[in-house]
Structures are given as structure tokens and as C-alpha cells.
Amino acid sequence: MAKVKPIPENLHTLTPQLTCKGAAQAIEFYKKVFGAQEMMRFAGPGGSIMHASIRIGDSTMFLNDEFPEMGNISPTTLGNTSVTLTIYTEDSDAMFKRAVDAGAQVKMPLDNQFWGDRYGEVQDPFGHRWAIATHIEDLSPDELKKRGTEAMSQMSQGKN
């Protein structure tokens, strides 16, 4: 018998799993906005999705519909989320626009940030928050510290 890999092929050590109110629609949204590829879908009761996996770039993530009886509740039902998923892309402007055009709500406008990324945040129609970023500048630790201090000083003075 062949030895089983402790981390399955095409997965990383950490794999996010999203609970969505409308997982099938979320998969279509992620295909349109992030270029996701659906890898598999396991049907649950009444046509719901018990488990699905999609790939975005080199990363896999899992999705399922809400199953309140099992403790799986979406951010839509909860009314908020405490998690932000960061997605790096070669063209954050195009991806950000696709997200907004597909119904995502802007939470932080896309802009060049002090840490060297073009970065903004949206909340998708399923309640999940996404940071969309393109790395545009490498900074030394000293430069990052200097810029961070300046940015925090401006924020505290209300000069975003």
C-alpha cells in the first residue's frame, strides 16, 4: 500500500473554508471576479453544497452552504465577519473593478499603500471581506518602519 501524503496534493498547510448563504452563487461570483476554478462539489440535503473546493491562482479553498444545525453560519446571517482574505494579483485595479461590478461593496478604496502594495478591500455579496493587492515596491525594514510611523502619525491627525 502506497504511503498517503499527510497534506493532500494541491493543498497548503492552511486552507480557508468559507460558509456561504448561497454557496453555488458564491462559486460563480469567485469564478467571475477572481478567476476561480471549481475543483469539486459534494451535494448536501435539498441541493445545498455540503463541501466544494475551488482554486484561485495557486491556492485552494473550500466552501459550503449554511448548516445552522451543525454550527455553520455565514457572515450574511451573522451580520459581519472578523476575517479578511487577501488575494495578490498582477492587476489589482482590474480585479477590484470586477469585484465592484459584480456586486461587492467597497470597504477601503484601492490605493498605493505605505507598505509597498496597491491595496483595497471589498465585501462580497456573501458577507466575506477580501483585500485585493498588487505588490508594487520592495522596502527595507527601516524604510517600512519610517513610512509606517509617518502614516500612523497622519492617521492620528486625521489626514488619511
N, CA, C and O of each residue as an XYZ file, in Angstrom:
640
protein
N       0.853     -1.181      0.000
C       0.000      0.000      0.000
C       0.897      1.243      0.000
O       1.845      1.336      0.780
N       0.583      2.194     -0.886
C       1.354      3.425     -1.002
C       1.161      4.291      0.240
O       0.092      4.306      0.850
N       2.215      5.005      0.594
C       2.139      5.913      1.732
C       1.292      7.133      1.354
O       1.502      7.729      0.297
N       0.358      7.496      2.195
C      -0.524      8.636      1.971
C       0.196      9.906      2.416
O       0.826      9.934      3.473
N       0.098     10.963      1.596
C       0.689     12.250      1.963
C      -0.122     12.878      3.088
O      -1.350     12.916      3.008
N       0.535     13.372      4.136
C      -0.217     13.986      5.229
C      -0.901     15.288      4.825
O      -1.919     15.652      5.413
N      -0.364     15.993      3.834
C      -1.014     17.182      3.271
C      -1.358     16.822      1.832
O      -0.455     16.595      1.027
N      -2.644     16.764      1.489
C      -3.038     16.315      0.151
C      -2.438     17.165     -0.973
O      -2.113     18.337     -0.784
N      -2.305     16.557     -2.113
C      -1.822     17.235     -3.321
C      -2.666     18.471     -3.595
O      -3.885     18.446     -3.431
N      -2.019     19.543     -4.010
C      -2.659     20.819     -4.367
C      -3.221     21.597     -3.179
O      -3.945     22.573     -3.375
N      -2.904     21.188     -1.963
C      -3.315     21.962     -0.794
C      -2.074     22.478     -0.078
O      -0.980     21.932     -0.220
N      -2.269     23.536      0.688
C      -1.199     24.094      1.503
C      -1.466     23.732      2.964
O      -2.498     23.142      3.284
N      -0.564     24.076      3.816
C      -0.738     23.802      5.237
C      -2.016     24.440      5.774
O      -2.705     23.848      6.605
N      -2.332     25.634      5.305
C      -3.521     26.354      5.745
C      -4.468     26.510      4.557
O      -4.085     27.041      3.514
N      -5.697     26.046      4.720
C      -6.691     26.137      3.650
C      -7.973     26.744      4.221
O      -8.623     26.128      5.065
N      -8.347     27.959      3.767
C      -9.581     28.560      4.291
C     -10.817     27.810      3.814
O     -10.836     27.229      2.729
N     -11.843     27.839      4.650
C     -13.144     27.278      4.298
C     -14.197     28.316      4.626
O     -14.309     28.764      5.767
N     -14.974     28.699      3.610
C     -15.994     29.723      3.772
C     -17.375     29.100      3.835
O     -17.715     28.229      3.034
N     -18.168     29.554      4.796
C     -19.578     29.200      4.841
C     -20.333     30.340      4.176
O     -20.182     31.504      4.547
N     -21.147     29.989      3.187
C     -21.857     30.999      2.402
C     -23.350     30.721      2.397
O     -23.782     29.572      2.310
N     -24.120     31.771      2.492
C     -25.557     31.662      2.267
C     -25.706     31.776      0.756
O     -25.759     32.879      0.212
N     -25.774     30.629      0.079
C     -25.792     30.591     -1.376
C     -24.426     30.220     -1.931
O     -23.864     30.963     -2.736
N     -23.887     29.086     -1.514
C     -22.535     28.680     -1.923
C     -22.415     28.524     -3.437
O     -21.369     28.850     -3.999
N     -23.446     28.041     -4.108
C     -23.375     27.887     -5.569
C     -23.205     29.246     -6.241
O     -22.419     29.382     -7.179
N     -23.939     30.250     -5.765
C     -23.804     31.594     -6.315
C     -22.439     32.191     -5.963
O     -21.855     32.919     -6.766
N     -21.932     31.887     -4.770
C     -20.608     32.369     -4.372
C     -19.539     31.798     -5.291
O     -18.623     32.517     -5.691
N     -19.641     30.530     -5.630
C     -18.672     29.920     -6.547
C     -18.684     30.657     -7.878
O     -17.624     30.946     -8.432
N     -19.865     30.963     -8.398
C     -19.952     31.681     -9.674
C     -19.351     33.086     -9.550
O     -18.668     33.551    -10.462
N     -19.603     33.756     -8.432
C     -19.015     35.081     -8.179
C     -17.489     34.974     -8.172
O     -16.816     35.789     -8.802
N     -16.940     33.993     -7.477
C     -15.489     33.841     -7.381
C     -14.870     33.457     -8.726
O     -13.729     33.822     -9.011
N     -15.607     32.732     -9.540
C     -15.135     32.438    -10.905
C     -15.023     33.736    -11.708
O     -14.005     33.999    -12.349
N     -16.082     34.535    -11.661
C     -16.149     35.771    -12.447
C     -15.121     36.804    -11.986
O     -14.452     37.427    -12.811
N     -14.995     36.984    -10.682
C     -14.155     38.052    -10.130
C     -12.694     37.633     -9.996
O     -11.797     38.374    -10.399
N     -12.450     36.455     -9.436
C     -11.097     36.031     -9.111
C     -10.521     34.988    -10.067
O      -9.380     34.558     -9.897
N     -11.304     34.574    -11.078
C     -10.826     33.549    -11.997
C     -10.764     32.167    -11.368
O      -9.972     31.324    -11.789
N     -11.600     31.932    -10.358
C     -11.596     30.639     -9.658
C     -11.971     29.503    -10.599
O     -12.731     29.677    -11.551
N     -11.422     28.353    -10.305
C     -11.789     27.117    -10.998
C     -12.433     26.194     -9.979
O     -11.870     25.955     -8.911
N     -13.600     25.678    -10.300
C     -14.252     24.729     -9.403
C     -13.579     23.375     -9.551
O     -13.466     22.848    -10.658
N     -13.134     22.816     -8.436
C     -12.438     21.535     -8.452
C     -13.400     20.380     -8.166
O     -13.327     19.332     -8.808
N     -14.293     20.576     -7.206
C     -15.273     19.535     -6.882
C     -16.410     20.130     -6.081
O     -16.293     21.195     -5.475
N     -17.524     19.396     -6.099
C     -18.720     19.823     -5.372
C     -19.417     18.576     -4.859
O     -19.657     17.633     -5.613
N     -19.741     18.576     -3.567
C     -20.440     17.459     -2.944
C     -21.790     17.975     -2.470
O     -21.870     18.868     -1.626
N     -22.851     17.399     -3.028
C     -24.205     17.860     -2.728
C     -24.637     17.466     -1.328
O     -24.331     16.378     -0.840
N     -25.359     18.385     -0.697
C     -25.958     18.129      0.601
C     -27.467     18.041      0.449
O     -27.969     17.950     -0.671
N     -28.190     18.065      1.545
C     -29.651     17.961      1.503
C     -30.291     19.104      0.716
O     -29.865     20.254      0.820
N     -31.308     18.781     -0.064
C     -32.094     19.787     -0.772
C     -31.330     20.584     -1.806
O     -31.709     21.716     -2.106
N     -30.256     20.023     -2.366
C     -29.489     20.716     -3.388
C     -28.446     21.680     -2.831
O     -27.807     22.413     -3.585
N     -28.278     21.680     -1.535
C     -27.259     22.539     -0.931
C     -25.864     21.980     -1.230
O     -25.719     20.863     -1.726
N     -24.864     22.770     -0.923
C     -23.481     22.315     -1.092
C     -22.922     21.985      0.289
O     -22.765     22.859      1.141
N     -22.628     20.710      0.485
C     -22.043     20.250      1.748
C     -20.556     20.588      1.781
O     -20.007     20.966      2.816
N     -19.913     20.440      0.608
C     -18.479     20.724      0.512
C     -18.137     20.956     -0.960
O     -18.551     20.199     -1.837
N     -17.380     22.009     -1.207
C     -16.868     22.271     -2.555
C     -15.446     22.784     -2.405
O     -15.073     23.322     -1.362
N     -14.667     22.612     -3.448
C     -13.335     23.212     -3.448
C     -13.145     23.965     -4.748
O     -13.568     23.526     -5.818
N     -12.492     25.120     -4.624
C     -12.162     25.947     -5.780
C     -10.687     26.306     -5.683
O     -10.094     26.287     -4.605
N     -10.112     26.631     -6.829
C      -8.732     27.090     -6.885
C      -8.693     28.501     -7.424
O      -9.298     28.804     -8.452
N      -7.979     29.358     -6.725
C      -7.725     30.716     -7.179
C      -6.210     30.839     -7.248
O      -5.530     30.791     -6.223
N      -5.684     30.996     -8.457
C      -4.231     31.016     -8.621
C      -3.646     29.699     -8.169
O      -4.045     28.641     -8.654
N      -2.702     29.751     -7.242
C      -2.063     28.518     -6.763
C      -2.655     28.032     -5.446
O      -2.071     27.169     -4.789
N      -3.815     28.577     -5.047
C      -4.393     28.252     -3.748
C      -5.774     27.634     -3.880
O      -6.576     28.025     -4.729
N      -6.027     26.668     -3.025
C      -7.324     26.016     -2.956
C      -8.047     26.503     -1.714
O      -7.435     26.721     -0.669
N      -9.339     26.668     -1.837
C     -10.156     26.956     -0.660
C     -11.438     26.146     -0.745
O     -11.859     25.742     -1.829
N     -12.045     25.916      0.389
C     -13.260     25.129      0.488
C     -14.444     26.052      0.754
O     -14.288     27.129      1.329
N     -15.628     25.619      0.330
C     -16.866     26.353      0.570
C     -17.962     25.372      0.931
O     -17.928     24.202      0.551
N     -18.927     25.871      1.667
C     -20.138     25.104      1.946
C     -21.285     26.060      2.194
O     -21.081     27.234      2.504
N     -22.487     25.544      2.054
C     -23.672     26.316      2.403
C     -23.808     26.356      3.915
O     -23.118     25.636      4.636
N     -24.710     27.210      4.383
C     -25.013     27.251      5.807
C     -25.678     25.936      6.234
O     -26.511     25.376      5.522
N     -25.288     25.480      7.389
C     -25.950     24.358      8.059
C     -26.024     24.729      9.534
O     -25.222     24.256     10.339
N     -26.998     25.586      9.890
C     -27.076     26.092     11.264
C     -27.124     24.974     12.309
O     -26.595     25.123     13.410
N     -27.757     23.863     11.956
C     -27.857     22.755     12.902
C     -26.493     22.145     13.216
O     -26.336     21.429     14.205
N     -25.497     22.439     12.354
C     -24.130     21.948     12.572
C     -23.197     23.089     12.995
O     -21.988     22.893     13.110
N     -23.761     24.278     13.224
C     -22.954     25.410     13.648
C     -22.308     26.174     12.510
O     -21.494     27.061     12.767
N     -22.635     25.869     11.258
C     -22.077     26.570     10.094
C     -23.017     27.697      9.687
O     -24.067     27.466      9.088
N     -22.618     28.923     10.026
C     -23.421     30.108      9.743
C     -22.542     31.092      8.976
O     -21.359     31.251      9.278
N     -23.129     31.740      7.994
C     -22.379     32.658      7.136
C     -22.303     34.056      7.735
O     -23.074     34.392      8.634
N     -21.375     34.871      7.239
C     -21.320     36.266      7.679
C     -22.610     37.021      7.374
O     -22.966     37.950      8.100
N     -23.315     36.634      6.309
C     -24.585     37.285      5.975
C     -25.587     37.095      7.114
O     -26.272     38.040      7.506
N     -25.669     35.891      7.636
C     -26.579     35.611      8.741
C     -26.098     36.268     10.028
O     -26.900     36.793     10.799
N     -24.791     36.237     10.261
C     -24.226     36.841     11.471
C     -24.276     38.370     11.440
O     -24.326     39.018     12.486
N     -24.262     38.941     10.230
C     -24.275     40.391     10.085
C     -22.902     41.023     10.041
O     -22.792     42.248      9.992
N     -21.835     40.209     10.057
C     -20.475     40.737      9.990
C     -19.481     39.588      9.889
O     -19.843     38.419     10.018
N     -18.240     39.940      9.658
C     -17.150     38.974      9.656
C     -15.944     39.590     10.340
O     -15.768     40.808     10.318
N     -15.125     38.765     10.939
C     -13.897     39.255     11.557
C     -12.678     38.827     10.740
O     -11.540     39.001     11.177
N     -12.919     38.268      9.559
C     -11.844     37.717      8.733
C     -11.742     38.485      7.424
O     -12.757     38.823      6.814
N     -10.520     38.760      6.997
C     -10.266     39.315      5.675
C      -9.343     38.367      4.932
O      -8.288     37.989      5.442
N      -9.741     37.984      3.730
C      -8.906     37.147      2.864
C      -8.143     38.065      1.926
O      -8.747     38.903      1.255
N      -6.837     37.923      1.868
C      -6.012     38.753      0.993
C      -5.672     37.973     -0.261
O      -5.201     36.837     -0.194
N      -5.916     38.593     -1.403
C      -5.597     37.973     -2.682
C      -4.641     38.889     -3.432
O      -4.957     40.048     -3.699
N      -3.471     38.357     -3.768
C      -2.494     39.091     -4.574
C      -2.719     38.770     -6.033
O      -2.947     37.616     -6.397
N      -2.654     39.786     -6.864
C      -2.877     39.650     -8.290
C      -1.942     40.590     -9.037
O      -1.427     41.551     -8.465
N      -1.731     40.314    -10.291
C      -0.867     41.183    -11.093
C      -1.539     42.505    -11.432
O      -0.856     43.487    -11.722
N      -2.877     42.544    -11.400
C      -3.603     43.766    -11.746
C      -4.732     43.991    -10.747
O      -5.875     43.603    -10.992
N      -4.406     44.618     -9.623
C      -5.405     44.842     -8.581
C      -6.515     45.784     -9.053
O      -7.660     45.661     -8.619
N      -6.179     46.724     -9.939
C      -7.210     47.642    -10.437
C      -8.302     46.886    -11.191
O      -9.489     47.126    -10.972
N      -7.905     45.980    -12.071
C      -8.879     45.222    -12.862
C      -9.703     44.301    -11.962
O     -10.921     44.213    -12.118
N      -9.050     43.614    -11.023
C      -9.776     42.700    -10.139
C     -10.722     43.466     -9.224
O     -11.851     43.026     -9.001
N     -10.289     44.589     -8.695
C     -11.126     45.409     -7.826
C     -12.373     45.859     -8.588
O     -13.486     45.790     -8.066
N     -12.178     46.320     -9.824
C     -13.306     46.756    -10.658
C     -14.273     45.603    -10.927
O     -15.488     45.781    -10.844
N     -13.735     44.413    -11.250
C     -14.605     43.247    -11.476
C     -15.428     42.939    -10.231
O     -16.617     42.634    -10.325
N     -14.790     43.020     -9.066
C     -15.497     42.732     -7.815
C     -16.644     43.720     -7.593
O     -17.764     43.319     -7.278
N     -16.358     44.996     -7.758
C     -17.387     46.026     -7.554
C     -18.496     45.885     -8.603
O     -19.680     45.971     -8.278
N     -18.104     45.669     -9.852
C     -19.095     45.498    -10.924
C     -19.984     44.277    -10.689
O     -21.135     44.258    -11.123
N     -19.459     43.260    -10.005
C     -20.216     42.033     -9.739
C     -21.025     42.120     -8.449
O     -21.695     41.157     -8.077
N     -20.973     43.258     -7.766
C     -21.819     43.446     -6.591
C     -21.100     43.551     -5.262
O     -21.760     43.630     -4.226
N     -19.765     43.556     -5.245
C     -19.040     43.721     -3.984
C     -19.125     45.176     -3.533
O     -19.216     46.088     -4.354
N     -19.096     45.375     -2.235
C     -19.171     46.709     -1.642
C     -17.756     47.148     -1.246
O     -17.031     46.401     -0.590
N     -17.371     48.351     -1.645
C     -16.048     48.878     -1.308
C     -15.995     49.165      0.190
O     -16.844     49.880      0.720
N     -14.996     48.606      0.867
C     -14.771     48.864      2.289
C     -13.560     49.760      2.495
O     -13.507     50.528      3.455
N     -12.582     49.663      1.589
C     -11.395     50.521      1.608
C     -11.005     50.730      0.154
O     -10.650     49.770     -0.530
N     -11.063     51.967     -0.333
C     -10.734     52.200     -1.742
C      -9.318     51.720     -2.086
O      -8.409     51.776     -1.258
N      -9.159     51.258     -3.299
C      -7.867     50.799     -3.791
C      -6.931     51.985     -3.924
O      -7.293     53.002     -4.516
N      -5.724     51.862     -3.375
C      -4.753     52.950     -3.425
C      -3.363     52.385     -3.146
O      -3.232     51.272     -2.637
N      -2.337     53.146     -3.477
C      -0.967     52.765     -3.142
C      -0.773     52.976     -1.649
O      -1.060     54.053     -1.125
N      -0.288     51.948     -0.966
C      -0.154     51.993      0.492
C       1.307     52.106      0.914
O       2.210     51.755      0.154
N       1.531     52.594      2.118
C       2.887     52.847      2.604
C       3.753     51.596      2.656
O       4.979     51.700      2.611
N       3.147     50.415      2.751
C       3.931     49.181      2.881
C       4.372     48.599      1.538
O       5.014     47.549      1.497
N       4.027     49.280      0.437
C       4.515     48.858     -0.868
C       3.533     48.059     -1.707
O       3.925     47.452     -2.704
N       2.267     48.050     -1.321
C       1.237     47.359     -2.101
C       0.214     48.369     -2.616
O      -0.061     49.374     -1.961
N      -0.341     48.096     -3.783
C      -1.572     48.750     -4.225
C      -2.654     47.868     -3.644
O      -2.717     46.681     -3.963
N      -3.516     48.425     -2.789
C      -4.341     47.613     -1.893
C      -5.682     48.284     -1.657
O      -5.764     49.502     -1.499
N      -6.725     47.478     -1.634
C      -8.053     47.944     -1.267
C      -8.863     46.767     -0.753
O      -8.458     45.615     -0.907
N     -10.005     47.053     -0.143
C     -10.834     45.988      0.419
C     -12.279     46.102     -0.057
O     -12.828     47.196     -0.190
N     -12.882     44.928     -0.313
C     -14.292     44.834     -0.679
C     -14.951     43.756      0.167
O     -14.291     42.862      0.698
N     -16.266     43.864      0.277
C     -17.056     42.811      0.906
C     -17.939     42.217     -0.178
O     -18.710     42.925     -0.826
N     -17.817     40.906     -0.368
C     -18.593     40.262     -1.429
C     -20.064     40.139     -1.024
O     -20.398     40.348      0.142
N     -20.945     39.802     -1.967
C     -22.377     39.714     -1.650
C     -22.731     38.627     -0.636
O     -23.879     38.534     -0.203
N     -21.737     37.797     -0.253
C     -21.965     36.694      0.680
C     -21.410     37.014      2.070
O     -21.386     36.162      2.958
N     -20.957     38.282      2.238
C     -20.506     38.762      3.531
C     -19.023     38.589      3.812
O     -18.548     38.980      4.878
N     -18.283     38.010      2.875
C     -16.853     37.799      3.084
C     -16.065     39.014      2.613
O     -16.358     39.600      1.571
N     -15.065     39.376      3.397
C     -14.231     40.546      3.103
C     -12.954     40.092      2.410
O     -12.307     39.135      2.836
N     -12.601     40.796      1.332
C     -11.426     40.485      0.522
C     -10.543     41.712      0.417
O     -11.016     42.805      0.108
N      -9.260     41.526      0.674
C      -8.259     42.551      0.392
C      -7.651     42.172     -0.958
O      -7.193     41.045     -1.144
N      -7.650     43.108     -1.884
C      -7.112     42.873     -3.228
C      -5.840     43.702     -3.340
O      -5.853     44.912     -3.115
N      -4.731     43.032     -3.694
C      -3.444     43.712     -3.653
C      -2.531     43.311     -4.802
O      -2.582     42.189     -5.307
N      -1.697     44.264     -5.196
C      -0.566     44.037     -6.093
C       0.648     44.631     -5.408
O       0.639     45.798     -5.016
N       1.691     43.833     -5.263
C       2.924     44.343     -4.641
C       3.633     45.208     -5.684
O       3.936     44.746     -6.784
N       3.896     46.470     -5.327
C       4.466     47.404     -6.304
C       5.838     47.935     -5.916
O       6.513     48.573     -6.724
N       6.253     47.669     -4.669
C       7.518     48.241     -4.231
C       8.103     47.414     -3.083
O       7.413     47.119     -2.107
N       9.383     47.044     -3.208
C      10.095     46.374     -2.120
C      10.707     47.435     -1.214
O      11.334     48.380     -1.692
N      10.524     47.279      0.080
C      11.048     48.238      1.053
C      11.975     47.539      2.038
O      11.757     46.381      2.393
N      12.992     48.238      2.469
C      13.846     47.719      3.530
C      13.059     47.803      4.837
O      12.108     48.579      4.926
N      13.433     47.027      5.847
C      12.749     47.132      7.140
C      12.782     48.550      7.697
O      11.801     48.995      8.294
N      13.881     49.266      7.515
C      13.976     50.639      8.020
C      13.010     51.576      7.290
O      12.354     52.411      7.914
N      12.928     51.429      5.955
C      12.015     52.273      5.177
C      10.560     51.967      5.534
O       9.742     52.880      5.652
N      10.240     50.687      5.707
C       8.882     50.304      6.095
C       8.528     50.903      7.457
O       7.428     51.423      7.641
N       9.448     50.831      8.397
C       9.204     51.395      9.730
C       8.992     52.907      9.641
O       8.079     53.442     10.271
N       9.825     53.597      8.865
C       9.716     55.047      8.708
C       8.366     55.419      8.091
O       7.662     56.293      8.596
N       8.018     54.748      6.999
C       6.731     55.048      6.346
C       5.545     54.716      7.239
O       4.560     55.453      7.273
N       5.641     53.607      7.960
C       4.559     53.221      8.866
C       4.353     54.241      9.964
O       3.218     54.587     10.291
N       5.442     54.724     10.533
C       5.367     55.750     11.570
C       4.731     57.020     11.019
O       3.883     57.628     11.672
N       5.142     57.420      9.815
C       4.568     58.622      9.186
C       3.070     58.433      8.923
O       2.269     59.333      9.178
N       2.706     57.269      8.418
C       1.286     57.010      8.117
C       0.436     57.020      9.385
O      -0.663     57.573      9.387
N       0.931     56.418     10.457
C       0.174     56.389     11.711
C       0.059     57.798     12.297
O      -0.963     58.142     12.889
N       1.093     58.602     12.135
C       1.057     59.985     12.610
C      -0.009     60.773     11.851
O      -0.765     61.542     12.445
N      -0.062     60.576     10.533
C      -1.072     61.270      9.729
C      -2.482     60.801     10.095
O      -3.408     61.609     10.160
N      -2.643     59.500     10.334
C      -3.958     58.973     10.720
C      -4.407     59.575     12.038
O      -5.569     59.956     12.186
N      -3.491     59.664     13.000
C      -3.868     60.188     14.310
C      -4.226     61.676     14.242
O      -4.922     62.199     15.112
N      -3.736     62.351     13.187
C      -4.058     63.767     12.988
C      -5.252     63.940     12.047
O      -5.639     65.061     11.719
N      -5.835     62.800     11.612
C      -7.000     62.846     10.734
C      -6.685     63.234      9.309
O      -7.545     63.776      8.616
N      -5.458     62.966      8.849
C      -5.041     63.345      7.482
C      -4.852     62.117      6.597
O      -3.833     62.017      5.913
N      -5.774     61.206      6.588
C      -5.647     59.996      5.768
C      -5.145     60.342      4.426
O      -4.970     59.460      3.586
